[in-house]
Amino acid sequence: MSRRYPVFAITHVHTEASNGPASEMDDMIGGSFRDILGQDTEASWSECFTTVERLCKLFDQPGPSPVGIIAVTDHMNARSHRLPEPLLRLAAREPRLAACSEVTCVERDTDGAIRRCPEILLYGGPDPVAGPFGPHFGISQAIIDEIFRDCIDPVSGEVMAGQLIDFCRERHLAFAMAHPFDGHELSLEATFDLISRASFTETVNGGFPAVSTRILEDLIAFQNRIVLGFGLPPELALRFPVARRLAERIRRQGRGLLHPWGGSDAHSHNFDRVTMRFLAHRPDPTAGDLFRCMLERPVEQLLADGTFSICGQPGTAMSVLDDVSRIVVRNFWSIRPYIQTRPYAFARMVARTFKVVREELGRRDRRQAQMVADAEQRFDANALLQNLILPARIDLARPAASGVLERTLMTASRPM
């Protein structure tokens, strides 16, 4: 094997382009600002104050884990889906920087209803795309426009996740599922089925606590065993119908192996809290080289030779609180010119903001806790992973298959 060079990539991070209509909190908190200060006020809520220039400074920072690639993944939805000019301008000059996005999605649930589902990190292809300031790695505005024209649910106006996955595969674009247990509205079975269709799933996210990491890792291990030929014992198939139906779809549709993914999801600081270590084939890889590996190398090879590995830990309750507090303080500092002569309005805005943030975070926590509890009951990984039936034969002469089998068996035998 040729020499490999470790490079650390930030694959999920936000800038100020995630503000305004791109932000979920814009209507909730920004609307409160307008109610208190007047509809014509220029005061607004921002969920991120990071500039792309600040992120680019990470390329020059010394240390044991120097950042070599950054994929900027600002929010996109039906209200806002324009690639920001500062990002396009810098990406045209810096091949280690990619213009990507985190796309808000919906999907059809098991009962037929269309519901909010996990977001998708849309990265791009291995080659530069055309941009207003020159070619850059990542995605182009033309690609975004096509997605928001052809992959839309006509009722909600948001992108259908399944259609976006098909679009990416047809157009040879790298993508990953973003923190799939973040408190969305899709049912457990539909969420598992959606994750099953994507090659890369964010199991470690620096902006969310680790409560769902274990379940996502176990789901990946389950699918990888089924793909390798492991069988579900009849008694477990009856006991866990969600696992049975998922296994049947994996086999019937020829779905592939899954790879765990990680992202910092940073909005304010500590941007490299979670990175992907990328073993590149040259010492100075571009963002396109990372996307090329995601697209052109089989997942079984990536798993077997450790091309990608997650570096860092999920967030904690304290780190999430720290992030939220920093953003709230920055917001009130930035809008002080509009409220400094109106102390009563300031008090009302502070109270309303903390109420909205507390309610929204509480809603997400409750929904995530419900999904975790549902998964533990309906997808008991302890029982499933330890009792899957070994396939009659696995071709261990293939190094990739051998490596994947070794990793899956190690996971199955770990302490529960």
C-alpha positions in Angstrom: 0.0 0.0 0.0 1.2 3.5 -0.8 2.1 5.9 2.0 -0.9 7.6 3.7 -0.9 11.1 5.2 -3.2 11.9 8.1 -5.2 15.1 7.6 -7.8 16.4 10.0 -11.1 17.6 8.4 -13.9 19.7 9.9 -16.9 18.2 8.1 -19.8 20.1 9.8 -19.4 23.7 10.8 -21.5 26.9 10.5 -20.9 30.6 9.7 -23.0 33.7 9.9 -24.7 32.6 6.7 -26.8 30.3 8.9 -28.6 33.3 10.3 -31.8 35.0 9.2 -34.3 32.8 7.3 -31.8 30.0 7.3 -32.1 29.6 11.0 -35.0 27.8 12.7 -34.9 30.2 15.6 -35.3 33.3 13.3 -39.1 33.2 13.4 -39.4 32.2 17.0 -36.9 34.8 18.5 -36.7 37.3 15.7 -40.5 37.5 15.7 -40.4 38.3 19.4 -37.9 41.1 18.7 -40.2 42.6 16.1 -43.3 42.3 18.4 -41.5 44.3 21.1 -39.5 46.8 19.1 -41.8 47.1 16.1 -42.0 45.3 12.8 -39.6 47.8 11.1 -36.8 47.2 13.6 -33.4 46.2 12.3 -32.7 44.2 15.5 -32.4 40.5 14.6 -31.5 37.2 16.1 -28.3 35.4 15.0 -27.4 31.8 15.8 -23.8 32.1 14.5 -21.3 34.9 14.5 -18.5 33.0 12.8 -17.0 34.4 9.6 -15.5 32.1 7.0 -12.3 34.2 7.3 -12.1 33.1 10.9 -12.4 29.5 10.0 -9.7 29.7 7.4 -7.3 30.8 10.1 -7.5 27.3 11.4 -5.4 26.1 8.4 -2.4 27.9 9.8 -2.6 26.9 13.4 0.2 24.7 14.7 -0.6 21.7 16.8 -0.7 17.9 17.0 -4.0 17.8 14.9 -3.7 20.5 12.3 -6.8 21.2 10.4 -6.2 20.5 6.7 -9.8 20.5 5.2 -12.9 22.4 6.1 -16.4 21.8 4.7 -18.6 24.8 5.6 -22.1 23.4 6.0 -24.5 26.3 6.5 -28.2 25.8 6.9 -30.4 25.7 3.9 -34.2 25.4 3.7 -37.1 26.5 1.6 -36.8 30.0 2.9 -33.1 30.4 2.3 -30.9 28.4 0.0 -28.2 30.7 -1.4 -24.5 29.9 -1.1 -22.9 32.9 0.7 -20.6 35.2 -1.4 -17.8 35.3 1.2 -17.6 31.5 1.2 -17.6 31.3 -2.6 -15.0 33.9 -2.9 -12.6 32.3 -0.4 -13.3 28.7 -1.7 -12.2 29.8 -5.2 -8.8 30.7 -3.8 -8.4 27.9 -1.1 -8.8 24.3 -2.4 -8.9 23.0 1.2 -12.1 24.9 1.8 -15.4 23.5 0.4 -18.8 25.3 0.0 -21.3 22.7 1.3 -24.6 22.8 3.2 -26.8 21.3 5.8 -30.2 20.8 4.2 -33.4 20.8 6.1 -35.5 17.8 5.0 -38.8 16.1 5.4 -39.8 12.5 4.7 -42.8 10.2 4.4 -43.4 8.4 7.7 -44.6 4.8 8.1 -48.2 6.2 8.5 -48.0 8.1 5.2 -47.6 11.5 6.8 -44.8 13.9 5.7 -42.8 14.9 8.7 -39.6 16.7 9.6 -36.7 14.3 9.5 -32.9 14.3 9.9 -31.0 16.9 8.0 -28.5 16.0 5.3 -24.9 17.3 5.0 -24.5 17.9 1.3 -20.7 17.9 0.4 -20.2 17.7 -3.4 -18.1 15.8 -5.9 -14.4 15.2 -6.4 -13.9 17.9 -9.0 -14.3 21.7 -8.7 -17.6 23.2 -9.7 -18.2 26.6 -11.4 -18.7 29.6 -9.2 -19.0 33.4 -9.6 -15.4 33.9 -8.4 -13.9 30.9 -10.1 -14.0 27.1 -9.6 -14.3 25.8 -6.1 -14.8 22.5 -4.3 -18.2 21.6 -2.9 -21.5 22.4 -4.5 -22.6 25.1 -6.8 -25.6 27.4 -6.7 -26.9 25.6 -9.8 -26.9 22.3 -8.0 -28.7 23.9 -5.0 -31.3 25.4 -7.3 -31.9 22.1 -9.0 -32.4 20.4 -5.6 -34.9 23.0 -4.4 -36.8 22.6 -7.7 -36.8 18.9 -8.2 -36.7 17.3 -4.7 -39.4 19.3 -3.0 -42.5 18.1 -1.1 -45.3 20.2 -2.6 -47.1 20.7 0.7 -44.2 21.7 3.1 -42.0 23.2 0.4 -39.0 21.4 2.0 -36.6 18.9 0.4 -37.6 15.3 0.6 -34.7 13.4 2.1 -35.1 10.2 0.1 -35.2 12.2 -3.2 -32.1 14.1 -2.1 -30.3 10.9 -1.4 -31.3 9.6 -4.9 -30.2 12.9 -6.4 -26.8 12.7 -4.8 -26.2 9.2 -6.0 -27.2 10.0 -9.5 -25.0 13.1 -9.6 -22.1 11.5 -7.8 -22.2 13.9 -4.8 -20.9 13.0 -1.4 -23.3 13.4 1.6 -23.9 12.3 5.1 -26.8 12.1 7.5 -26.5 14.8 10.2 -27.1 13.9 13.9 -30.1 11.7 13.1 -31.5 11.6 16.7 -31.7 15.4 17.2 -35.3 15.6 18.1 -37.0 15.7 14.7 -40.5 14.4 14.1 -40.0 11.2 12.1 -40.8 7.8 13.7 -38.0 5.5 14.8 -38.6 3.0 12.0 -38.6 5.6 9.3 -35.5 7.2 10.7 -33.7 3.9 10.8 -34.8 3.2 7.2 -33.5 6.6 6.1 -30.1 6.1 7.8 -29.9 2.7 6.2 -29.9 4.3 2.8 -26.9 6.6 3.4 -23.3 5.4 3.4 -22.2 7.9 6.1 -24.0 8.8 9.3 -22.9 11.3 11.9 -22.7 9.3 15.1 -20.6 11.8 17.0 -21.7 15.5 17.0 -19.9 18.1 19.0 -23.1 20.1 19.5 -25.3 17.3 20.9 -24.9 15.1 23.9 -23.9 11.5 23.5 -27.2 10.0 24.4 -27.8 8.7 20.8 -24.3 7.9 19.8 -24.4 4.3 21.1 -27.8 3.6 19.3 -26.5 4.9 16.0 -23.3 2.9 16.3 -25.3 -0.2 17.0 -27.6 0.4 14.1 -24.5 0.7 11.8 -23.1 -2.5 13.3 -26.5 -4.3 12.7 -26.7 -3.3 9.1 -23.1 -4.1 8.4 -23.6 -7.6 9.7 -26.7 -8.1 7.7 -24.9 -7.0 4.5 -22.1 -9.5 5.4 -24.6 -12.3 5.5 -25.5 -12.6 9.2 -29.0 -13.8 9.8 -31.7 -12.8 12.3 -32.9 -15.8 14.5 -36.7 -16.5 14.1 -37.4 -15.7 17.8 -35.7 -12.3 17.5 -37.5 -11.6 14.2 -40.8 -12.0 16.0 -39.7 -10.1 19.1 -38.3 -7.1 17.1 -40.3 -6.5 14.0 -38.5 -3.2 13.3 -35.2 -5.1 13.0 -36.8 -7.8 10.9 -38.3 -5.3 8.4 -35.1 -3.3 8.2 -33.1 -6.5 7.6 -35.5 -7.5 4.8 -35.1 -4.1 3.1 -31.3 -4.3 3.4 -31.3 -7.7 1.6 -34.0 -7.0 -0.9 -32.7 -3.7 -2.1 -29.0 -4.6 -1.9 -28.1 -1.8 0.5 -24.5 -1.4 1.4 -22.3 -1.1 4.4 -22.5 2.0 6.6 -19.7 4.2 7.9 -19.7 6.3 11.1 -19.1 10.0 10.7 -18.3 12.9 13.0 -18.7 16.7 12.9 -18.1 19.6 15.3 -21.4 21.4 14.4 -19.7 24.5 16.0 -21.6 27.8 15.9 -19.4 30.0 18.1 -16.0 28.5 19.0 -14.0 25.3 19.4 -14.5 24.5 15.7 -12.4 21.4 15.7 -14.0 19.8 18.7 -14.9 16.8 16.5 -13.0 16.1 13.3 -12.5 13.3 10.8 -9.0 12.0 10.5 -8.5 11.4 6.8 -5.6 9.2 5.6 -4.9 10.9 2.3 -2.7 9.7 -0.5 -0.7 13.0 -0.6 0.4 15.4 2.1 -1.6 18.3 0.9 -5.0 17.0 -0.1 -7.9 19.2 -1.3 -11.5 18.9 -0.1 -12.2 17.2 -3.4 -9.8 14.4 -2.4 -11.8 13.7 0.7 -15.1 13.7 -1.3 -13.4 11.4 -3.9 -12.6 8.8 -1.2 -16.2 9.0 0.1 -17.6 8.4 -3.4 -15.1 6.1 -5.2 -13.8 3.8 -2.6 -16.2 1.1 -1.3 -17.2 1.5 2.3 -15.8 -1.9 3.1 -12.4 -0.7 2.1 -12.7 2.5 4.1 -13.7 0.6 7.2 -11.0 -2.0 6.7 -8.0 0.3 6.3 -9.2 3.2 8.5 -9.3 5.9 5.8 -11.7 7.8 8.0 -11.8 7.9 11.8 -13.6 10.1 14.2 -11.5 12.3 16.5 -13.3 14.0 19.4 -16.2 13.5 21.7 -19.9 14.3 21.6 -21.1 17.4 23.4 -22.2 17.4 27.0 -25.1 19.1 28.8 -22.6 21.7 30.0 -21.0 22.3 26.6 -24.4 22.7 24.9 -25.4 25.2 27.6 -22.1 27.0 27.1 -22.7 27.3 23.4 -26.3 28.6 23.9 -25.2 31.1 26.5 -22.5 32.5 24.3 -24.9 32.9 21.4 -27.5 34.6 23.6 -25.0 37.0 25.1 -23.5 37.9 21.7 -27.0 38.6 20.4 -27.9 41.0 23.1 -24.6 42.7 22.8 -25.1 43.1 19.0 -28.6 44.6 19.4 -27.7 47.0 22.3 -28.1 50.1 20.1 -31.8 49.3 19.6 -32.6 48.7 23.3 -30.1 50.7 25.4 -32.6 53.6 25.9 -35.5 51.2 26.5 -34.8 49.1 29.6 -38.3 47.8 29.8 -38.1 46.5 26.3 -34.7 44.9 27.1 -36.2 43.1 30.1 -39.1 41.8 28.0 -36.7 40.6 25.2 -34.4 38.8 27.6 -37.4 37.1 29.3 -39.0 36.1 25.9 -35.7 34.9 24.4 -34.8 32.6 27.3 -38.4 31.3 27.3 -38.3 30.5 23.6 -34.8 28.9 23.9 -35.8 26.9 26.9 -39.0 25.6 25.3 -37.3 24.7 22.0 -34.4 22.9 23.7 -36.8 21.2 26.0 -38.9 20.0 23.0 -35.9 18.6 21.3 -34.7 16.9 24.4 -38.1 15.3 25.0 -38.3 14.1 21.5 -34.8 12.7 21.5 -35.4 11.0 24.8 -38.6 9.5 23.4 -36.7 8.2 20.3 -33.9 6.7 22.5 -36.4 5.0 24.8 -38.3 3.7 21.7 -35.0 2.4 20.2 -34.0 0.6 23.4 -37.4 -1.1 23.6 -38.0 -1.9 19.9 -34.3 -2.4 18.8 -32.5 -4.1 21.7 -29.0 -4.0 20.4 -27.7 -6.2 23.2 -30.0 -9.0 22.1 -29.7 -8.4 18.3 -25.9 -8.0 17.9 -25.0 -10.9 20.3 -27.4 -13.4 18.7 -27.2 -12.8 15.0 -26.5 -16.0 13.1 -23.1 -16.2 11.5 -23.2 -16.6 7.7 -22.3 -20.0 6.3 -19.3 -18.5 4.6 -17.4 -15.2 4.3 -14.6 -14.8 1.9 -11.8 -14.0 4.3 -9.3 -14.0 1.5 -10.6 -10.5 0.6 -8.8 -8.1 3.0 -11.6 -5.7 3.0 -14.2 -8.3 4.0 -11.8 -9.7 6.7 -11.3 -6.2 8.2 -15.0 -5.4 8.3 -15.8 -8.8 9.8 -13.1 -8.3 12.5 -14.5 -4.9 13.4 -18.1 -6.1 13.6 -17.2 -9.1 15.7 -15.2 -6.8 18.1 -18.3 -4.6 18.4 -20.5 -7.6 19.1 -18.2 -8.9 21.8 -17.7 -5.6 23.7 -19.0 -5.3 27.2 -22.7 -4.4 27.3 
